[in-house]
Each structure stands twice: as structure tokens, then as C-alpha cells.
Amino acid sequence: MSLLKDILYKVSLVTVAGSTELEINSIEFDSRAVKPGSLFVATKGTQADGHQYIDTAITKGAIAIVCEVMPAVLNSKVTYVKVSNSNHALGILASNFYNNPSQELKLVGVTGTNGKTTTVTLLHALFRSLGYNTGMLSTVENKINEEIIPSTHTTPDAVKLNELLRKMVDSGCSHCFMEVSSHSVVQHRIAGLNFSGAIFSNITHDHLDYHGTFEEYIKAKKGFFDMLPSSAFALVNVDDKRGNVMLQNTKAHKYTFALKSMADFKAKIKANTFHGLELEIDNKDVWFKLIGSFNAYNLLSVYATAVLLEEEKEEVLRQLSNLSSARGRFDQILSETKITAIIDYAHTPDALKNVLDTINDLRQGNEKLITVVGCGGNRDATKRPVMADIACKNSDKVILTSDNPRNEAPEMIIQDMQKGISISDMKKVLTIIDRKEAIRTACALANPKDILLIAGKGHETYQEIKGVKHPFDDKQIVKEIFQILQK
């Protein structure tokens, strides 16, 4: 419970009608969640405008309203606060309501198209192994030390985010590592947070369904670095040509990492196998359990972050060498007949190319590579033909199937993918709409030592069809099919 005047601290106010000496029990931006004593923030979202629900919120007990447009008729028992941007105000309000938990943590955000989940998962595990109480906010799951809290978004809404950060502080956490999505930057979900550091992994075409253009997507990522305070560090991958763009205008201390370019933190791949990576970092050769050159970047960024957070270099490398990747990232299953299945979340062109390149680099001889891949519905359609082309160019056999079709017809999504397939590659492509049947067919087509890539869903344990989430776990299905085929 907080006084309205206190949680309005640092909010850019336009006008206030009514008393600010009110005790606020909760902050809500969904009128359905309003309770007596709530502050209702009328935000403009992609699906609805909260201003339409101000009267509903008051009826349910809201005693204060934050809005961008004042209602025509004001209720004399309610305080109205007009702001220029309700979404931005919500972040600051939520932070103040929970007593600014980000100021009591070393909060590090990770942004980029690929690698966010693996990076925060490794950072969380690393700092736990270094003896810290640590929080994590990721696409896969949220964690307070070892307590798992289910995740619904890459970056939670501003209220949930600050509530989780407060729980972390109250549980004794000194650090939190979180994914920062481009959506969360544009929607101001991270407004009001105090970051100790930010990491940029890479950027490729994604989320154009939301941002409209690639330039707007880059601008969203850069917006995170633009908001950093001078006390923070900004760590970017300069092998990605947009890495230096992120550093423009930031007040934070600037650092770089790379495998190929001049950088503050450098690594060299000495060995890359199905069993792990050997990297040279700071003139030391270290063996890691993670696989693929893309993970070399993730490991290097984690090492650099720990050093920037003043951890001892040799101990960081020692602990990091013991860690495994995030669930659903290059997960391997070996059948009794020596068929290797790899489950990976790759759902962007760049991520799919990275995984396929890694597999092809590791192939020993005449193994076939069979790729099962689909694309999500109600998402950026421009990447569908590109992903199909990448799968065909880098695989011996490709099965196009459903991913999470959501509210689109899977047949139409697959038709979009087929537009990217050349005539010469058509002979290596099968289309099987049912994802389980597609995986079963891939397993049946494989011979001993062949490699299956099941791409797109990774850690997800559901398939979303027409707005309903049905249980579906790629890894579990592969295991079941292997057992049946082995009998």
C-alpha cells in the first residue's frame, strides 16, 4: 500500500484533478483485475484502449485513474491524473509502488534476436555457482534462486516485472538477469527500471509483424541502450554490424565482444564438436559443454558480463565450463540405433541457419540431415519463404509442418514457406501438416548415424491452434517415437 503522491514521483504529469493523498492498494491496467482501492492506468494496447474501460474500473472500486485523455465527465470521488504516455507512466508507477526494487539489484538486460534465453540462463547459473542469490526473467521460465515461476512473455508487463523484482530483493537476491524484448522497449514495460548493464547479442529480421520495418526493429533495440544511466555498462557484439549502432548516444560505459573483429573481449574457437566447444579466452584454452559457434558468442558475452561485474576471471571460466545450455537449445537425443535428434527453438532465419551450419560443420561423413520445420501463425510472414529456403539449402531432406499456427490456417502458412523453395529443391521436400506425424516420418526416414533437426518450438510444451494451447513437447514426442521404432 502506497500513497498516490509517492507513486507519482518522477511521472511526467499534465494535469491532476482530485487529491493525491490516497492510499493505493494495487496498480491495474486491466479493468477486470481492479479491486477497491486500485489505481487504474488506462493504457493504449495493440488489442484494446483502456480509456474505454475507465467507468468499469471505477464501478469495480478504482479510486484513481491515470489516463492520456480525461473523460468528459469526472467522478468527484475519484482522482484523475493526465499524462502524455500512459504506458511509460505505468512503468514508473509500478516501480515506485514496489519501492524501486531494481535499485537494490545489479540488474542486467539482454537484448537481440537470438541468444537472449541462453545468455540469461547461463548468467543465472554462473552467478548461482559463484555463491550469489540470483533472479532470472526469461522466455522459458522466471527464477528466484532455484524457485521456478512460469513465464508467459519474454519480458513481463511492468507491474508483474516490478512485483517479481521485489520478490527477488526480499529473497536476498543481489543480481537479476533478464531478457529485454523489442516489444517491451516500445511498450515501455522497462520504464522506471535501473539497469546496471545491457548486452546486445545480434539482430536479424524478426517481429516485422509488430514493428513494420527492420529499421523500426533496430530502433526498438537501440532504445534500450539509449535509456541506460551513466553508471551502467553497455556490452555489444561488434561482429554484428549493428553492434556499434547500439552504442551511439548511450550514456553507459561502452564495451565490445567479438570472435572475428577487434574488441575488448575476444574469443577464438579451437574445437567445435557434438560434445562441446574449446575456446581460447584471455589466452586460456577452456572446454565448454555448449555446442556451436553461436554459443561461442553467448559464452563470451557471459564471461565479459561477469568480468564487468567485477568477478574474478579464472573462477568465472572454471564455473562457466561446467554449465549446460538452456532447455530446448540444441537438445540432443540419441536413439539405440544411433540416430541423433536435435531439438532447437530456432524460429528465425538466422537462428535456423546457425543451427544447420553447426550441424553441418560437425558432420563426419555420409550422414543424412533431415529437418522438420514450420513457422508460427500471426507472426512475421516475410520470414516464412526465407526459412524454407535455408532449410532446403542446408539439409538433405526437409519436412514442412505446423509450428504454432495460432489463428491462421497451417496450410496457408506452409504455402507461404513453399514460395521460398527453388524448383531444384522441391524433390527433397515433404509437407505433413500434423506436427507429430511429421516428426514420426522424419524418424522413420532416418538411418543409423543420420541427424534429425526438429526446429521451431524448442522448450515449448504446447501447440497453439485457434487460440487454444494443446499439450505438445517435441522432445517427449521424439523419445516416444524412438522407443516405438526400436521395438
C-alpha positions as CSV (number, residue, x, y, z in Angstrom):
1,M,0.0,0.0,0.0
2,S,1.4,3.4,-1.0
3,L,0.2,7.0,-1.2
4,L,-0.7,8.1,-4.7
5,K,1.5,11.2,-4.4
6,D,4.5,8.9,-3.7
7,I,3.9,6.6,-6.6
8,L,3.5,9.6,-8.9
9,Y,7.2,10.5,-8.2
10,K,9.1,11.1,-11.5
11,V,5.9,10.6,-13.6
12,S,5.6,13.4,-16.2
13,L,2.2,14.9,-15.2
14,V,0.0,17.0,-17.4
15,T,-2.9,17.8,-15.0
16,V,-4.3,16.3,-11.8
17,A,-7.9,16.5,-10.7
18,G,-8.5,15.4,-7.1
19,S,-6.5,14.5,-4.1
20,T,-3.2,12.7,-4.2
21,E,-3.3,11.8,-0.5
22,L,-5.0,8.5,-1.3
23,E,-3.8,5.1,-0.2
24,I,-3.4,2.8,-3.2
25,N,-3.8,-0.9,-2.7
26,S,-2.8,-2.1,-6.2
27,I,-2.0,-0.8,-9.7
28,E,-4.0,-2.3,-12.5
29,F,-4.1,-1.7,-16.3
30,D,-6.7,-4.5,-16.9
31,S,-10.1,-3.3,-15.7
32,R,-11.1,-6.9,-14.9
33,A,-8.4,-7.1,-12.2
34,V,-9.5,-3.8,-10.5
35,K,-10.3,-4.1,-6.8
36,P,-11.5,-1.5,-4.2
37,G,-8.6,0.9,-3.7
38,S,-6.9,0.3,-7.0
39,L,-5.2,2.8,-9.3
40,F,-6.4,2.1,-12.8
41,V,-4.0,3.0,-15.6
42,A,-5.7,3.4,-19.0
43,T,-3.1,2.2,-21.5
44,K,-3.4,2.0,-25.3
45,G,-2.5,-1.5,-26.3
46,T,-2.4,-3.4,-29.6
47,Q,-5.8,-5.1,-28.9
48,A,-7.7,-2.5,-26.8
49,D,-7.7,1.0,-25.4
50,G,-8.0,1.2,-21.7
51,H,-9.7,4.5,-21.8
52,Q,-12.9,2.6,-22.9
53,Y,-12.9,0.9,-19.5
54,I,-12.4,3.8,-17.1
55,D,-16.1,3.7,-16.0
56,T,-15.9,-0.1,-15.5
57,A,-12.8,0.3,-13.4
58,I,-14.5,3.0,-11.2
59,T,-17.5,0.8,-10.8
60,K,-15.2,-2.0,-9.5
61,G,-13.6,0.3,-6.9
62,A,-10.8,2.2,-8.6
63,I,-10.2,5.4,-6.6
64,A,-7.7,6.9,-9.0
65,I,-7.3,7.0,-12.8
66,V,-4.2,7.6,-14.9
67,C,-5.0,8.4,-18.5
68,E,-3.9,10.3,-21.6
69,V,-7.4,11.7,-22.3
70,M,-9.6,13.0,-19.5
71,P,-13.2,11.7,-19.5
72,A,-15.8,14.2,-20.5
73,V,-17.5,13.8,-17.1
74,L,-15.4,13.4,-13.9
75,N,-16.5,11.5,-10.8
76,S,-16.0,13.7,-7.8
77,K,-14.9,10.7,-5.6
78,V,-12.1,9.7,-8.0
79,T,-8.7,11.4,-8.6
80,Y,-7.8,11.7,-12.3
81,V,-4.1,12.1,-13.4
82,K,-3.5,13.1,-17.0
83,V,-0.1,12.0,-18.6
84,S,1.3,12.2,-22.1
85,N,2.0,8.5,-22.3
86,S,0.2,6.0,-20.0
87,N,2.4,3.0,-20.9
88,H,5.5,4.9,-19.9
89,A,3.9,6.2,-16.7
90,L,2.8,2.7,-15.8
91,G,6.4,1.5,-15.7
92,I,7.4,4.4,-13.3
93,L,4.3,3.9,-11.2
94,A,4.9,0.2,-10.8
95,S,8.5,0.7,-9.9
96,N,7.5,3.3,-7.3
97,F,4.7,1.2,-5.9
98,Y,7.1,-1.7,-5.3
99,N,9.7,0.7,-3.8
100,N,12.1,0.6,-6.8
101,P,13.4,-2.9,-6.5
102,S,15.7,-2.5,-9.5
103,Q,17.8,0.0,-7.5
104,E,18.6,-2.7,-4.9
105,L,19.8,-5.2,-7.5
106,K,22.5,-5.5,-10.1
107,L,20.0,-5.7,-13.0
108,V,21.4,-6.8,-16.4
109,G,19.3,-6.9,-19.5
110,V,20.0,-8.9,-22.6
111,T,18.5,-7.9,-26.0
112,G,19.0,-9.2,-29.5
113,T,17.2,-11.5,-32.0
114,N,18.9,-14.7,-31.0
115,G,20.8,-15.9,-27.9
116,K,18.8,-14.0,-25.2
117,T,17.5,-17.0,-23.4
118,T,20.8,-19.0,-23.4
119,T,22.7,-15.9,-22.2
120,V,20.4,-15.1,-19.2
121,T,20.2,-18.8,-18.3
122,L,24.0,-19.1,-18.3
123,L,24.3,-15.9,-16.3
124,H,21.8,-17.0,-13.7
125,A,23.5,-20.4,-13.4
126,L,27.0,-18.9,-13.3
127,F,26.2,-16.4,-10.5
128,R,24.4,-19.1,-8.5
129,S,27.6,-21.2,-8.8
130,L,29.6,-18.2,-7.7
131,G,27.6,-18.1,-4.5
132,Y,25.1,-15.3,-5.2
133,N,21.3,-15.3,-4.7
134,T,20.2,-14.5,-8.2
135,G,17.0,-13.9,-10.2
136,M,16.2,-14.6,-13.8
137,L,13.5,-13.4,-16.2
138,S,13.4,-15.3,-19.5
139,T,11.2,-16.7,-22.3
140,V,11.4,-20.2,-20.8
141,E,10.9,-19.5,-17.2
142,N,11.4,-17.0,-14.4
143,K,13.5,-17.9,-11.4
144,I,14.2,-16.6,-7.9
145,N,17.3,-18.6,-6.9
146,E,16.1,-22.2,-7.7
147,E,12.3,-21.4,-7.4
148,I,10.7,-21.6,-10.8
149,I,7.9,-19.2,-11.7
150,P,6.2,-19.9,-15.1
151,S,6.8,-17.4,-17.8
152,T,4.2,-16.0,-20.2
153,H,6.2,-13.3,-22.0
154,T,9.8,-12.7,-22.9
155,T,9.6,-9.6,-20.7
156,P,6.6,-9.4,-18.2
157,D,4.3,-6.4,-18.1
158,A,5.6,-3.5,-15.9
159,V,3.5,-4.4,-12.8
160,K,4.4,-8.1,-12.9
161,L,8.0,-7.2,-13.6
162,N,8.4,-5.0,-10.6
163,E,6.5,-7.4,-8.4
164,L,9.0,-10.2,-9.4
165,L,11.9,-7.9,-8.8
166,R,10.6,-7.0,-5.4
167,K,10.3,-10.7,-4.5
168,M,13.9,-11.2,-5.7
169,V,15.1,-8.4,-3.4
170,D,13.0,-9.8,-0.5
171,S,14.5,-13.2,-1.1
172,G,18.0,-11.8,-0.7
173,C,18.9,-11.6,-4.4
174,S,21.8,-9.3,-5.3
175,H,21.6,-9.9,-9.1
176,C,18.9,-10.3,-11.8
177,F,19.5,-11.2,-15.4
178,M,16.6,-10.6,-17.8
179,E,15.7,-10.8,-21.4
180,V,14.6,-7.5,-22.9
181,S,12.4,-7.9,-25.9
182,S,11.9,-5.2,-28.6
183,H,8.2,-5.2,-27.7
184,S,8.9,-4.4,-24.1
185,V,11.1,-1.4,-25.1
186,V,8.4,0.1,-27.4
187,Q,5.6,-0.6,-24.9
188,H,7.7,1.0,-22.1
189,R,7.5,-2.1,-19.9
190,I,11.0,-1.4,-18.7
191,A,10.4,2.3,-18.0
192,G,11.5,3.2,-14.5
193,L,14.0,0.4,-14.1
194,N,17.6,1.0,-13.1
195,F,19.9,-1.2,-15.2
196,S,23.5,-2.0,-14.2
197,G,24.2,-3.3,-17.6
198,A,22.9,-4.2,-21.0
199,I,24.1,-6.8,-23.6
200,F,23.4,-6.8,-27.3
201,S,23.8,-10.3,-29.0
202,N,22.8,-9.7,-32.6
203,I,19.9,-8.6,-34.8
204,T,18.3,-10.2,-37.8
205,H,14.8,-10.0,-39.4
206,D,12.1,-10.8,-36.8
207,H,8.9,-9.3,-35.4
208,L,8.3,-7.3,-38.5
209,D,4.6,-8.1,-38.0
210,Y,4.8,-5.8,-35.0
211,H,7.5,-3.3,-35.8
212,G,6.6,-2.9,-39.5
213,T,10.1,-2.4,-40.8
214,F,13.6,-3.7,-40.0
215,E,14.7,-0.1,-39.2
216,E,11.9,0.2,-36.5
217,Y,13.0,-3.1,-35.1
218,I,16.6,-1.9,-34.8
219,K,15.4,1.4,-33.3
220,A,13.5,-0.5,-30.6
221,K,16.6,-2.5,-29.6
222,K,18.6,0.7,-29.6
223,G,16.0,2.4,-27.4
224,F,17.1,0.1,-24.5
225,F,20.7,1.3,-24.8
226,D,19.6,4.9,-25.1
227,M,17.9,4.8,-21.7
228,L,20.9,3.4,-19.8
229,P,22.3,5.5,-17.0
230,S,26.0,6.6,-17.0
231,S,26.7,4.2,-14.1
232,A,25.8,1.2,-16.3
233,F,27.8,-0.8,-18.9
234,A,26.8,-1.4,-22.5
235,L,28.3,-4.6,-24.0
236,V,27.7,-5.3,-27.7
237,N,28.7,-7.9,-30.3
238,V,30.7,-5.9,-32.9
239,D,30.8,-8.9,-35.3
240,D,27.2,-7.8,-35.9
241,K,27.4,-4.6,-37.9
242,R,24.6,-3.1,-35.8
243,G,26.6,-3.6,-32.6
244,N,28.2,-0.1,-32.8
245,V,24.8,1.4,-33.7
246,M,23.6,0.3,-30.2
247,L,26.4,2.3,-28.6
248,Q,25.5,5.6,-30.3
249,N,24.0,8.1,-27.8
250,T,24.2,5.8,-24.8
251,K,25.5,7.3,-21.6
252,A,26.7,3.9,-20.4
253,H,30.3,2.7,-20.4
254,K,30.9,1.1,-23.7
255,Y,32.4,-2.4,-24.2
256,T,32.6,-4.8,-27.1
257,F,33.0,-8.5,-27.7
258,A,33.7,-10.5,-30.9
259,L,35.1,-13.6,-32.4
260,K,36.2,-12.0,-35.7
261,S,36.7,-8.3,-35.0
262,M,38.8,-6.1,-32.8
263,A,37.1,-6.0,-29.4
264,D,37.5,-5.5,-25.7
265,F,36.7,-9.2,-25.1
266,K,37.9,-11.7,-27.7
267,A,37.5,-15.5,-28.1
268,K,38.8,-17.9,-30.7
269,I,37.2,-21.3,-31.5
270,K,39.8,-24.0,-31.1
271,A,37.5,-27.0,-31.4
272,N,33.8,-27.4,-32.2
273,T,32.2,-30.9,-31.8
274,F,28.9,-32.6,-30.9
275,H,30.4,-32.9,-27.3
276,G,31.3,-29.2,-26.8
277,L,33.4,-26.2,-27.7
278,E,37.0,-25.4,-26.9
279,L,37.6,-21.7,-26.8
280,E,40.6,-19.5,-26.3
281,I,39.6,-16.6,-24.0
282,D,42.1,-14.3,-22.5
283,N,45.0,-16.6,-23.6
284,K,43.4,-19.5,-21.8
285,D,42.0,-22.6,-23.6
286,V,38.8,-23.7,-22.0
287,W,36.4,-26.6,-22.8
288,F,32.7,-25.8,-22.6
289,K,29.7,-28.2,-22.8
290,L,27.8,-25.9,-25.2
291,I,27.9,-26.6,-28.9
292,G,28.2,-24.4,-32.0
293,S,29.8,-21.1,-32.9
294,F,26.6,-19.2,-32.0
295,N,27.2,-20.5,-28.4
296,A,30.7,-19.2,-28.5
297,Y,29.2,-15.7,-28.7
298,N,26.8,-16.5,-25.8
299,L,29.7,-17.8,-23.7
300,L,31.9,-14.8,-24.4
301,S,29.2,-12.3,-23.6
302,V,28.5,-14.1,-20.3
303,Y,32.2,-14.1,-19.4
304,A,32.6,-10.4,-20.3
305,T,29.5,-9.5,-18.2
306,A,30.9,-11.4,-15.2
307,V,34.2,-9.6,-15.5
308,L,32.4,-6.2,-15.9
309,L,30.5,-7.1,-12.7
310,E,34.0,-7.5,-11.0
311,E,34.1,-11.2,-10.8
312,E,37.5,-13.0,-10.9
313,K,38.3,-14.1,-14.4
314,E,39.7,-17.6,-13.7
315,E,36.9,-18.6,-11.4
316,V,34.3,-17.3,-13.9
317,L,35.9,-19.6,-16.7
318,R,36.1,-22.5,-14.3
319,Q,32.4,-22.3,-13.3
320,L,31.3,-21.5,-16.8
321,S,33.0,-24.6,-18.2
322,N,30.6,-26.7,-16.1
323,L,27.4,-25.2,-17.3
324,S,24.9,-26.5,-19.8
325,S,22.6,-24.6,-22.3
326,A,19.0,-23.6,-21.8
327,R,16.2,-26.1,-22.3
328,G,15.2,-26.5,-25.9
329,R,18.5,-25.1,-27.3
330,F,20.4,-27.8,-29.2
331,D,19.0,-30.6,-27.0
332,Q,20.3,-33.9,-28.3
333,I,18.6,-37.3,-28.1
334,L,20.4,-40.4,-29.3
335,S,18.4,-43.5,-30.3
336,E,19.5,-47.0,-29.7
337,T,20.0,-47.2,-33.5
338,K,22.4,-44.3,-33.3
339,I,20.1,-41.7,-34.8
340,T,20.7,-38.2,-33.4
341,A,17.7,-35.9,-32.9
342,I,18.4,-32.2,-32.1
343,I,15.5,-30.2,-30.6
344,D,16.1,-26.4,-31.1
345,Y,14.0,-23.3,-30.6
346,A,15.3,-21.9,-33.9
347,H,12.3,-19.9,-35.2
348,T,14.1,-17.1,-37.1
349,P,16.0,-17.4,-40.4
350,D,19.3,-16.5,-38.7
351,A,18.8,-19.0,-35.8
352,L,17.8,-21.8,-38.2
353,K,20.9,-21.1,-40.3
354,N,23.2,-21.1,-37.2
355,V,21.9,-24.4,-36.1
356,L,22.1,-26.0,-39.5
357,D,25.6,-24.6,-40.1
358,T,26.7,-26.0,-36.7
359,I,25.3,-29.5,-37.6
360,N,26.9,-29.4,-41.0
361,D,30.3,-28.4,-39.5
362,L,30.1,-31.3,-37.1
363,R,29.0,-34.0,-39.6
364,Q,31.6,-36.7,-40.0
365,G,30.7,-38.5,-43.3
366,N,27.7,-39.6,-45.2
367,E,25.0,-39.0,-42.5
368,K,21.7,-37.5,-43.8
369,L,20.4,-34.4,-42.2
370,I,16.6,-34.3,-42.1
371,T,15.0,-31.1,-41.0
372,V,11.5,-30.7,-39.6
373,V,10.4,-27.0,-39.6
374,G,7.4,-24.8,-39.6
375,C,6.6,-21.1,-39.0
376,G,4.3,-19.6,-36.4
377,G,0.9,-18.1,-37.3
378,N,0.0,-14.4,-36.7
379,R,3.7,-13.5,-36.8
380,D,6.1,-12.0,-39.4
381,A,5.1,-13.7,-42.6
382,T,8.1,-12.4,-44.6
383,K,10.5,-14.9,-42.9
384,R,8.5,-18.0,-44.0
385,P,9.9,-18.4,-47.5
386,V,13.4,-17.5,-46.2
387,M,13.3,-20.2,-43.6
388,A,12.1,-22.8,-46.0
389,D,14.9,-21.9,-48.4
390,I,17.5,-22.0,-45.6
391,A,16.2,-25.5,-44.5
392,C,16.4,-26.8,-48.1
393,K,19.9,-25.3,-48.9
394,N,21.4,-26.9,-45.7
395,S,19.5,-30.2,-45.4
396,D,19.3,-33.5,-47.3
397,K,15.6,-33.8,-46.6
398,V,13.0,-31.2,-45.3
399,I,9.6,-31.8,-43.9
400,L,7.4,-28.7,-43.7
401,T,4.9,-28.8,-40.9
402,S,2.9,-26.8,-38.4
403,D,4.6,-24.8,-35.6
404,N,2.1,-22.8,-33.6
405,P,-0.5,-21.9,-36.3
406,R,-2.4,-19.8,-33.7
407,N,-5.4,-18.3,-35.6
408,E,-4.0,-18.9,-39.1
409,A,-4.7,-22.0,-41.3
410,P,-1.5,-24.2,-41.2
411,E,-1.9,-24.9,-44.9
412,M,-1.7,-21.2,-45.7
413,I,1.5,-20.8,-43.6
414,I,3.1,-23.7,-45.4
415,Q,2.1,-22.3,-48.8
416,D,4.0,-19.1,-47.8
417,M,7.0,-21.2,-46.9
418,Q,6.9,-23.1,-50.2
419,K,7.3,-19.9,-52.1
420,G,10.9,-19.8,-51.0
421,I,11.8,-23.3,-52.4
422,S,13.6,-23.5,-55.7
423,I,12.4,-26.0,-58.3
424,S,15.6,-28.0,-57.9
425,D,15.0,-28.3,-54.1
426,M,11.3,-29.4,-54.4
427,K,12.3,-33.0,-54.7
428,K,13.8,-33.1,-51.2
429,V,10.7,-31.5,-49.5
430,L,7.7,-33.3,-47.9
431,T,4.7,-31.4,-46.5
432,I,3.0,-33.0,-43.4
433,I,0.6,-30.6,-41.6
434,D,0.3,-32.7,-38.4
435,R,3.5,-31.9,-36.5
436,K,3.5,-35.3,-34.6
437,E,3.2,-37.2,-37.9
438,A,5.9,-35.0,-39.4
439,I,8.3,-35.9,-36.6
440,R,7.3,-39.6,-36.8
441,T,8.0,-39.6,-40.6
442,A,11.4,-38.0,-40.1
443,C,12.3,-40.6,-37.5
444,A,11.2,-43.4,-39.9
445,L,13.2,-42.0,-42.8
446,A,16.4,-41.8,-40.7
447,N,19.1,-44.5,-40.9
448,P,21.7,-45.2,-38.2
449,K,24.1,-42.1,-37.7
450,D,21.6,-39.8,-39.5
451,I,20.8,-36.5,-37.9
452,L,17.3,-35.0,-37.3
453,L,16.7,-31.4,-36.6
454,I,13.3,-30.6,-35.1
455,A,13.2,-26.8,-35.2
456,G,11.0,-24.0,-34.0
457,K,9.4,-24.9,-30.7
458,G,12.4,-26.0,-28.5
459,H,11.4,-25.6,-24.8
460,E,7.7,-25.1,-25.5
461,T,5.4,-27.8,-24.2
462,Y,2.3,-26.8,-26.1
463,Q,1.0,-26.2,-29.6
464,E,-1.3,-23.2,-30.1
465,I,-4.2,-23.8,-32.5
466,K,-7.1,-21.4,-32.9
467,G,-6.2,-19.7,-29.6
468,V,-6.1,-22.9,-27.7
469,K,-2.9,-24.4,-26.3
470,H,-2.7,-28.2,-26.6
471,P,0.0,-30.2,-24.8
472,F,2.9,-30.8,-27.3
473,D,6.5,-31.4,-26.4
474,D,8.9,-32.0,-29.3
475,K,11.5,-33.7,-27.1
476,Q,9.0,-36.0,-25.4
477,I,7.5,-37.0,-28.8
478,V,10.8,-37.8,-30.3
479,K,11.7,-40.0,-27.3
480,E,8.3,-41.9,-27.6
481,I,8.8,-42.4,-31.3
482,F,12.3,-43.7,-30.9
483,Q,11.1,-46.2,-28.3
484,I,8.4,-47.4,-30.7
485,L,10.7,-47.7,-33.6
486,Q,13.3,-49.6,-31.6
487,K,10.9,-52.4,-30.6
